[in-house]
Amino acid sequence: MKQAFKRLTGPVLVLAQENIDTDQIIPARFLTATDFDGIGEHAFADWRHDANGDPIQGHVLNTPRARQSPILVGGRNFGCGSSREHAPHALLGFGFRVVISSQIADIFRNNAQNVGLLPVVLEPEQHVRLMNMDGAEITVDLEQCCVIAAESDGQHSRWPFAMDGFARHCLLLGLDRLDFLDRAETDIRAYENRL
């Protein structure tokens, strides 16, 4: 079972690059592990480290606030590239619980939902406003399917987002697809016995 997700409030970390692909999120050389323990240490490895493997001083992902920001706001077309399930696991392992963009690749979105990382797609104009709020505290409410952000004028904006009903149900309960089927075993057997 995964950690249930209902509502999260925290600071955002903005990575303004567009087309952040799964190989940038978790380079292929780190895909040999048979489980996902410790994979978060390799998230964005080629962005965070130089050719010698030393941390790049001043890179936003190497700052303490990166590990304290549970909400990642990425540029358009986030998670494109290969279908590697390691990418959302790496983001979770790094400390992110939510990824927000104006476009998230379908396979990445499905993998993220299944492992407990909430992918949120906002309208482009809302996304642009959020991209200018690096470090600001926002709320992501899965029960209401909205992002709540304080604007510079002190007003709070509520930006709705769409979510597949089954994926939302599983995230709210902290279930993956197999957990869901395990919980439904009694109902499945009862149905089969009626046939």
C-alpha positions as CSV (number, residue, x, y, z in Angstrom):
1,M,0.0,0.0,0.0
2,K,1.1,3.5,-0.8
3,Q,0.6,6.7,1.3
4,A,-3.0,8.0,0.8
5,F,-3.2,11.4,-0.8
6,K,-6.1,13.8,0.1
7,R,-4.7,17.3,0.5
8,L,-1.2,18.7,0.6
9,T,0.1,22.1,1.4
10,G,3.7,23.1,0.8
11,P,6.2,25.1,-1.1
12,V,6.6,24.6,-4.8
13,L,9.9,24.1,-6.6
14,V,9.9,25.3,-10.2
15,L,11.9,23.7,-13.0
16,A,11.0,25.9,-15.9
17,Q,12.4,23.7,-18.6
18,E,10.0,22.2,-21.2
19,N,10.1,18.6,-22.4
20,I,11.7,17.2,-19.2
21,D,11.9,13.6,-20.2
22,T,12.2,10.4,-18.2
23,D,15.9,10.0,-19.0
24,Q,16.6,13.4,-17.4
25,I,14.5,12.5,-14.4
26,I,16.4,9.2,-13.9
27,P,19.3,8.4,-16.3
28,A,19.3,4.9,-17.8
29,R,22.4,3.8,-15.9
30,F,20.4,3.8,-12.7
31,L,17.7,1.4,-14.0
32,T,19.5,-1.8,-13.0
33,A,18.0,-1.9,-9.5
34,T,15.5,-4.6,-8.8
35,D,13.6,-2.4,-6.3
36,F,13.2,1.3,-5.9
37,D,14.9,1.8,-2.5
38,G,17.3,4.8,-2.7
39,I,16.4,5.6,-6.3
40,G,15.5,9.2,-5.3
41,E,19.2,9.9,-4.7
42,H,19.7,9.6,-8.5
43,A,16.8,11.8,-9.5
44,F,18.0,14.4,-12.0
45,A,21.5,13.0,-11.5
46,D,23.0,14.6,-14.7
47,W,21.5,18.0,-13.8
48,R,22.7,17.9,-10.1
49,H,26.2,16.5,-10.6
50,D,29.2,17.3,-12.9
51,A,31.1,14.8,-15.0
52,N,33.1,13.8,-11.9
53,G,30.0,13.1,-9.9
54,D,30.4,16.1,-7.7
55,P,27.3,18.2,-6.8
56,I,26.9,21.3,-8.9
57,Q,27.0,24.2,-6.4
58,G,24.0,26.5,-6.7
59,H,21.8,24.2,-8.7
60,V,18.3,24.5,-7.4
61,L,17.9,20.7,-7.0
62,N,21.0,20.7,-4.7
63,T,19.6,23.3,-2.3
64,P,18.0,22.3,1.0
65,R,14.7,23.8,-0.1
66,A,14.5,21.3,-3.0
67,R,14.1,18.5,-0.5
68,Q,11.6,20.5,1.5
69,S,9.3,21.2,-1.5
70,P,6.8,18.4,-2.0
71,I,5.3,20.0,-5.1
72,L,7.3,20.1,-8.3
73,V,6.2,22.5,-11.1
74,G,7.7,21.6,-14.4
75,G,7.6,23.1,-17.9
76,R,5.2,21.9,-20.6
77,N,5.4,18.3,-21.8
78,F,6.7,16.9,-18.5
79,G,7.6,13.2,-18.3
80,C,7.9,12.6,-22.1
81,G,10.3,10.0,-23.4
82,S,10.4,6.3,-22.4
83,S,7.8,4.5,-20.3
84,R,10.2,3.8,-17.4
85,E,8.3,3.4,-14.2
86,H,11.5,4.4,-12.4
87,A,10.9,8.1,-13.1
88,P,7.9,8.7,-10.8
89,H,9.6,6.4,-8.2
90,A,12.7,8.6,-8.4
91,L,10.6,11.8,-7.9
92,L,8.9,10.2,-4.9
93,G,12.2,9.1,-3.5
94,F,13.6,12.6,-3.8
95,G,10.6,14.0,-1.8
96,F,8.0,15.2,-4.3
97,R,4.4,14.1,-3.9
98,V,2.9,16.2,-6.7
99,V,4.0,17.2,-10.2
100,I,2.2,20.1,-11.9
101,S,2.5,21.1,-15.6
102,S,0.3,22.3,-18.4
103,Q,1.0,19.0,-20.2
104,I,2.1,15.6,-18.8
105,A,3.0,12.7,-21.0
106,D,0.3,10.0,-20.8
107,I,2.5,7.0,-19.9
108,F,4.3,9.0,-17.2
109,R,0.9,10.2,-15.8
110,N,-0.4,6.6,-15.6
111,N,2.8,5.4,-14.0
112,A,2.8,8.3,-11.5
113,Q,-0.8,7.7,-10.5
114,N,0.0,4.0,-9.9
115,V,2.9,4.6,-7.6
116,G,1.4,7.4,-5.6
117,L,2.8,10.5,-7.2
118,L,-0.1,12.9,-8.1
119,P,0.2,14.4,-11.6
120,V,-1.7,17.6,-12.1
121,V,-2.4,19.3,-15.4
122,L,-3.5,22.9,-15.3
123,E,-4.6,25.2,-18.0
124,P,-1.7,27.0,-19.7
125,E,-2.5,30.5,-18.2
126,Q,-2.8,29.0,-14.7
127,H,0.5,27.1,-15.2
128,V,2.3,30.2,-16.3
129,R,1.1,32.0,-13.1
130,L,2.3,29.1,-11.0
131,M,5.7,29.0,-12.8
132,N,6.2,32.5,-11.4
133,M,5.5,31.4,-7.8
134,D,8.8,29.5,-7.1
135,G,9.0,28.9,-3.3
136,A,5.4,29.9,-2.7
137,E,3.2,27.7,-0.6
138,I,0.1,26.3,-2.3
139,T,-2.4,23.6,-1.6
140,V,-3.3,20.6,-3.8
141,D,-6.6,19.2,-2.9
142,L,-7.4,15.8,-4.5
143,E,-10.8,15.5,-2.9
144,Q,-11.9,18.7,-4.5
145,C,-9.6,18.3,-7.6
146,C,-8.2,21.8,-7.3
147,V,-5.0,23.8,-6.7
148,I,-5.3,26.7,-4.3
149,A,-2.7,29.4,-4.6
150,A,-2.4,32.9,-3.0
151,E,-1.8,35.5,-5.6
152,S,0.4,38.6,-5.2
153,D,-2.7,40.7,-4.4
154,G,-3.5,38.5,-1.4
155,Q,-6.5,36.8,-3.1
156,H,-6.7,33.0,-3.3
157,S,-7.2,31.4,-6.7
158,R,-8.8,27.9,-7.1
159,W,-7.7,26.2,-10.2
160,P,-9.6,22.9,-11.0
161,F,-7.9,19.9,-12.6
162,A,-9.3,16.8,-14.1
163,M,-8.4,13.3,-12.8
164,D,-9.4,9.8,-14.0
165,G,-12.0,8.6,-11.5
166,F,-10.4,5.2,-10.8
167,A,-6.9,6.7,-10.4
168,R,-8.3,9.4,-8.1
169,H,-10.1,6.7,-6.0
170,C,-6.9,4.7,-5.6
171,L,-4.7,7.7,-4.7
172,L,-7.2,8.9,-2.1
173,L,-7.1,5.4,-0.5
174,G,-3.4,4.8,-1.0
175,L,-3.9,1.8,-3.3
176,D,-2.3,0.6,-6.4
177,R,-4.2,-1.5,-8.9
178,L,-3.2,-4.8,-7.3
179,D,-4.2,-3.5,-3.8
180,F,-7.6,-2.5,-5.3
181,L,-8.1,-6.0,-6.7
182,D,-7.0,-7.6,-3.4
183,R,-9.6,-5.6,-1.6
184,A,-12.2,-6.6,-4.1
185,E,-11.4,-10.3,-3.8
186,T,-14.5,-11.2,-1.8
187,D,-16.8,-9.3,-4.2
188,I,-15.1,-10.9,-7.2
189,R,-15.6,-14.4,-5.7
190,A,-19.3,-13.7,-4.9
191,Y,-19.8,-12.5,-8.5
192,E,-18.1,-15.6,-9.9
193,N,-20.2,-17.9,-7.7
194,R,-23.4,-16.3,-9.1
195,L,-22.4,-17.2,-12.7
